[in-house]
Amino acid sequence: MKEYKTLKEFYPYYLSQHANKTCRRLHFFGNLMAIILFLTFLKTGRWGYLIGAPLIGYLFAWIGHFGFEKNRPATFKYPLKSFICDWIMFKDILTRKIHF
């Protein structure tokens, strides 16, 4: 297993695991839903929204990987780097650096 020391080294690998457009879209939608649930938690104080935020994010991501990308999510090998890069990819999609 390759050891990635920095996010800069890891991010190209991460992107290579998200070549399928539907997988990227599912990631984006899952992250967007996670943000909405987190903001709803902040507004209501109901813990179910906070618990649901990462669950919905990972659900959509994993559907993308197993159903469309046909690979194992990078989060299984690199959990923290994958989590951070998921949000970097979200930002890159928003700013159109990555095709949606």
N, C-alpha and C positions, 0 to 999 in steps of 0.2 A: 504494500500500500504506500503510495507516494505521500510524503510529508510536506504539506504546504505551510510555510512559516508565516506568510502574510496574506491579507485579503487580496492584495494586488496580484499575487501569484495564484491564489485560489479562484478568483472571479472568472477568468477564462474557462477553467475547468467547469465551474458551476454553470456558466452559460452553455457549454457544450452538452450538458445534461438537460438542457431546456431548448433544444433545437425545434421541437414541434410547436407550431403556432397555437394549437389548441391547449397544449400543456401550459404555455406561457399565459394564455388568456385565463385559464382556470386558476393559476397562481395569482394573477392580478385581481380577479374577482374575489378569491378567497381572502386576500389581504385587505381589499376594500371592505368586505363584510366584517373582517376582524376589527378594522378601524371603527366602523359604525357601531359594532357591539361594544367596543371599549368606550366610545363616546357616550353611548346609552348608559353604560354602567356609571360613568362620571356624573351623568345627569340624574339618574334614578337611585344610585347606590345599591342596586340589586345585584348581588354577587353572581347570579346565573349568567348575566351578560359578560362579566369578566371571565368566567370559566369557559363560556361558549366562544369567546374571541379566538383563542388559539386552536380550539377544536375545529371550528369552521374553516379557519385558514389552512390547517393541515389536511382536513378532509378534501377540500378542493384540489390542493397540491397533489395529494396522493392519488386522487382519481386521474389527474393529468399524467402522472408518472406511470401508473400501472395500466391505465386504459389507453393512453395515446402515445406517450413517449416510449413505453415498453422498457423501462429501466427501473432500478431501485433508486429512491430518493437519496440525494447526497447527504441528507440530514442523518441517515443511518451511520455514515462513516465520520462525518464532520458536522456535528449538530450545531455548534455555536457559529462557525464560519458560514454554514448554510443558512442559518436564521438571518444573519446580518446581510448576506448576499441576496437573500430573497427580497429584503427591503431596498437594497441597492438596485436590483432589477426592477422593482416596482417604480422607483424614482426614474430609472432610465426609460421605462415604458412611458411614464407621464411626460417626460421631457423629449420623447421621440428619438432617443439614442438607440432604442431597440424597437424593431417593428412589432406592432401589436396585431 
